């Protein structure tokens, strides 16, 4: 499974992109479950955010959803955090 996250906005307006490929990872099941929860019922169009807040584009195996602060679900928040931390 390929998970991609693009973060835009914020005070500086700097875009950040990272991705994780779960193939061969010992924790792949955990990633798959988290990704499934993060995209479940999520918006397919970018929501309105707040001034200087971050907006996110999350793509899981070709399915793209959008989220914006402060209205991320816990699963979205955790997935974004992990991908931006561990991804390349």
MOPEQUI-V54149 format. One record per residue. RES is the residue in three letters. SS is DSSP state (alpha for helix, beta for strand, coil for the rest). PHI is phi in degrees with one decimal (none if undefined). D_LAST is the distance of its C-alpha to the last C-alpha in whole Angstrom. Layout:
res: (RES,RES)
ss: (SS,SS)
phi: (PHI,PHI)
d_last: (D_LAST,D_LAST)
This chain:
res: (UNK,UNK,UNK,UNK,UNK,UNK,UNK,UNK,UNK,UNK,UNK,UNK,UNK,UNK,UNK,UNK,UNK,UNK,UNK,UNK,UNK,UNK,UNK,UNK,UNK,UNK,UNK,UNK,UNK,UNK,UNK,UNK,UNK,UNK,UNK,UNK,UNK,UNK,UNK,UNK,UNK,UNK,UNK,UNK,UNK,UNK,UNK,UNK,UNK,UNK,UNK,UNK,UNK,UNK,UNK,UNK,UNK,UNK,UNK,UNK,UNK,UNK,UNK,UNK,UNK,UNK,UNK,UNK,UNK,UNK,UNK,UNK,UNK,UNK,UNK,UNK,UNK,UNK,UNK,UNK,UNK,UNK,UNK,UNK,UNK,UNK,UNK,UNK)
ss: (coil,beta,beta,beta,beta,beta,beta,beta,beta,coil,coil,coil,coil,coil,coil,beta,beta,beta,beta,beta,beta,coil,coil,coil,coil,coil,coil,alpha,alpha,alpha,alpha,alpha,alpha,alpha,alpha,alpha,alpha,alpha,alpha,coil,coil,coil,beta,coil,coil,coil,coil,coil,coil,coil,coil,coil,coil,beta,beta,beta,beta,beta,beta,beta,coil,coil,beta,beta,beta,beta,beta,beta,coil,coil,coil,coil,coil,alpha,alpha,alpha,alpha,alpha,alpha,alpha,alpha,alpha,alpha,alpha,alpha,alpha,coil,coil)
phi: (none,-107.8,-119.9,-121.6,-132.2,-120.8,-109.4,-126.5,90.5,80.9,-60.3,-87.3,70.3,-85.3,-88.1,-131.1,-132.5,-151.0,-145.3,-129.3,-106.9,-85.1,-58.7,79.3,-80.9,-67.2,-102.0,-58.0,-59.8,-63.0,-60.2,-62.3,-64.6,-64.2,-62.5,-62.0,-67.0,-67.9,-93.5,-61.2,71.1,-78.2,-73.2,-96.4,-124.4,-63.6,-81.8,-71.0,-103.5,-115.8,-54.4,63.2,-88.1,-91.6,-115.0,-130.9,-114.2,-114.6,-121.3,-122.2,47.6,88.8,-94.7,-108.8,-129.7,-127.9,-149.7,-145.9,-68.9,-98.8,-101.5,-81.3,-74.0,-60.6,-65.1,-63.1,-60.6,-67.8,-63.1,-59.3,-58.0,-68.0,-66.3,-66.5,-81.1,-97.1,-78.1,-113.6)
d_last: (15,12,11,10,10,12,14,17,20,21,23,21,20,17,14,11,8,5,6,7,9,12,14,16,15,18,17,16,20,19,16,18,21,19,17,21,22,20,21,24,27,24,25,24,25,24,26,28,26,27,28,25,23,19,19,16,16,15,15,15,16,18,19,19,20,20,21,22,23,25,25,22,23,22,20,18,18,17,14,13,13,11,8,8,9,7,4,0)
